[in-house]
């Protein structure tokens, strides 16, 4: 893959990003776009995999990085 992936066994990253669901002990489905300088440029913590417009917004945000 041309980009790094993250494994979060201890759930520290989801806690750091504020998307940890305490009751279920799971991550809240979210999208973070991080630029090459490590700056978060887009956040959607209500991403709905059933909504095409949510994908389109992510792609639009990614295009801004090119």
Secondary structure, DSSP 8 states (H G I E B T S, - for coil): --S-----TT-HHHHHTT-EETTTTEE---EEEE-TTS-EEEEETT--TT-HHHHHHHHHHHHTT-
